[in-house]
Amino acid sequence: MKLSLCIAVFNEEKNIHYALDSAYDMADEVIIVDGGSTDKTVEIAKSYGAKIKIFHEKNPPMFHINKQKAIGRAKGEWILQLDADEALSENLKSEIVESINVGVGSSDPQLTGGNTPPLRIFAGYYIPRKNYFLGRFLMKGGQYPDYTIRLYKNGRAHFPCRNVHENVEIDGVVGYLKNPILHYADPNFSRYLMRWHRYNNLDAQKLIKEGKRPDLFDYLVFKPVSTFFLMYFRHKGFMDGWQGFIFAFYSSIRFWSVYAKWRLESN
């Protein structure tokens, strides 16, 4: 078995088609860990065919736990881990097939002075990701290429499950692919706000768990101002139109939200 597609889901009936439509045909098996969905997520997934294997688990706040359970059940030599709202571009599919069949690739040319480095055998690959936000893919503001490790050899990767923003940790050398994953995370503002609050809650809980006391000035003034300046001006978020402004603004005021949630929950 060459490739396992692994997806952790919870109430993703509107999104699960992204991952399955784009990657089902290239996978030898599809491992889906469902966190107790109450919609038609599981029913839709099963309709894709015999490759689908559903495993039922609880839905922990740290959703990387179910991602780890998914990759832990995979039988393939290689694992492709996707979120339900992520799709493979056509060129990326070809690049993945070539990479796992040949087993070699090149390091990031940006890290080697622009020179083409020698081919190396890799245990995993960073893949660039385009994030869809309110009608367009964000290409500025530090949001692209948004490298994430999603392709790796079975048994060579694990989620530490310490931080909501973490990548898997790879035992071995990690290479880079060129073509992007298409991430349809925020097609409308209500979904964005739902995810925004979810991540802020997790960050506040992490502060409480670690016994950290966030600095008032840092979270209410310095972090918001510096984040907006970096995203909107230095990284040219203004070139993404009004969506770039909204994204930079809410990315900056998230620190107000994290501080308020920490204050409420720590008392």
N, C-alpha and C positions, 0 to 999 in steps of 0.2 A: 504494500500500500504506500503510494508515493506522497500524497498530500491530503491532510485533514483540514477542513474548514471548521473553525471553532467560533461560536457566537454565544454570548450570554445575553438573555433578554428578560424584559418585564414590561408587559402591555405595549408591545411594539407592532400592533397590527397594521398601523399606517406606514411603517418604515421597513419591516423585515424583507420586503421585496427588493430593496436596494442591494443588500448583501447577497441574497439568494439568486436574483436574476443575473447578477454579474459574475458570480463565482461558483454556482452549483455545478455547472458543466465541467469545470476543470478539477473539481475535488473528487477524491475516491470515497470520502465519507464526510458527513456534515454533523458535527457534534453541537447540539443546542442545549444549553443549561437554562431552564426557565425558572424564574424566581416566583412562581405562583401567579402567572398572568390571569386576569379575569376577563380579558377580551378574547379576540379570535387569533391571537399570535400563534399558538400551538397548532390550531386547526389549519391555518394558512401554511405554516412550515411543513406540516405533514403532507400537504397537497403536492409538494414538489417531487416526491418520489421516494424510492426505497433507500436512498443514501442518507436520509434524515434519521438521526438518532436523538430522541428527546430524553432529557434527564431533568427531574423535578427537584428543586431545592427551595430553601427559604430565600427571601429577598433582603440581604443584609445592606445596611447603609453604605458600607464600603463595597461597591459593586465589583471591585477587582477580585474579591473572594470567589465569586461565581465564574469569572474569567479564568482564574487559576483552576477551578474544578473542571472547566471545559477542556483546557489544554492537558490536564492530567488524565483525561479519558481518551485522548486521541491515540490512534494506532499508526498513523502515517509517519513516514520518515521525516517529512516536513510538516510544519503547522502554519497555516494562514489564519490569523486571528483578526476578526472584523467586528465592529459594532453593527447593530441592526441598520443604522442609518448611513452606512458607508458602502460605496460601490467602487468597483475596480474600473478604471478607464481601459479601453481596448488595448492600448499600447502597453499598459502595465500588466495585463494578463499575459501577453506574449513575453514580456520581460521576466515575469515570475516563472513561467514554464522553462525558459532558457536557463535561468539561474539555478533552479532546483535540479535540472537534468545535467547541467555541466558542473555545477557545484563550485564555480569560481566567479570572481567579479573584481571590480576595482574599488579602491577607497575613494572617499570624497575628494575630487580634484581641488576644491577650495582649501583643503587642508594640506595640499602638497604643492602649493605655489603655482597651480594651474597646469602642472605637468601630468601626463598620464602615468599613473603608478603601475607597477607590475601586478599581474593577476595573482590573487590569493584565494585560498579556500576559506569560506566564511561560515560561522555558526548561525548568523542571522543577518538581517538587512534593515536599515532605516529606509522608510518609504516617505516621500513628500506627500503632504495632504493639503487639498484645497477645501476651505471651510465655507459653506454656503450660509449666507446671513441676509435674511429679509429681501431676497430677490437677486442676489449676486454673490459670486465667489469673492471673498476678500483676498486681494493680492498684495496689499500694503499693510502698514501698521504693525509689522512684525508677525503677520498671520500666515505668510507663505515664505518658504516651503513647509513650515510646521512639521519637521521630520518626526516620525514615530516608528518604533520597531514593531512590525506586524508579521514578519515572515522569519521563521527560525527553525532550526533542527529540533526534532522531538527529543526531550530530555536535556536540552541545553538552555532552557529559559524558565524563569519563574517570576511571579508578581510578589514583591515584598509586602504589598498590602499595608503600607504605612501612610501613603499620601495619595489623594484622589487624582493628582496630576502626573503620577509616575508612569514610566515605561517599564516593560519587563526588564529583568537583569539577565544578561547573556553570559554563559560560560564559554568564552571564545572570542574571536575577532568578528566585529560587525562591519559589514560593507554598506554601500548606498545604492539604491535603485534610482532611476531618473524620472520615471513616469508616476503621476499622482493617484492617490486615493481621492475619491470625491465624497466629501463629508456633508451630508444634507441635514445638519444638526438643527438649524434654526430657520425653517421656512416662514415662520410667523413669530410675532413678538410674544405671544402667550407662551409658546414652547420655550423661547429663549429665557423668559422670566422664570419659568419653572426650573430650568436647568441652572440658572443664575442663583436662585435661592438654594437649590440643592447643594451646589458646590460651596456656597458661603456657609451653609450649616455644617458641612463636613470640616471646613477650615476652622470654624469656631470650636467645634468639638475636639479637633486636634490640639488646639491651644489649651483647652481645659484638661485634656488627657495628659498632656506633657507638663502641666502645671505652669504654663507661661502666662505672664501678664502683659498684654500688648500696650505699648506706649500710646497715650492719648494723642499727643501731637503727631506722632509717626503715622497713626492710622487715620486720623481725621484731617491732616493737612499734608504732610510730606509725601506719603505714599500716593494719595490720590492725585496731587498736583504733578509729581514726577512721572507717574504712570501715563497720565493724559498727555503731557508734553512729549514723552518718548514715542508713544504710539501715534499720536495725531500729527506731530510736527517732525521729529527726528526720523521716524520710520515712514513718514509720508502717508499716514492714514487718510488725510484729506483727499487723496487721489481716488479713494473708494467711494466718493460722493457722500450723500447724507448717511448711508449705512456705515461708512467709516467713522463719521462723527458719533453716531449712536453707540457703536461698538466701543470706541475709545472712552466715551463718557461713562458708560456702565461698567467698563473694566476698571475705571478709576474709582468710582464711588462704591465698588464692591467692598472696599476696606471699611467704609462707614457701616455697611451691613454686617460684616464679620465682627467688627468691634461691638455693635449693638447686640448681636446674637450672643457673643461671648459674655457681655455684661449681664444679660438677662439670665443666661443659663448657669453662670458661675455664682450667682447670688442665692 
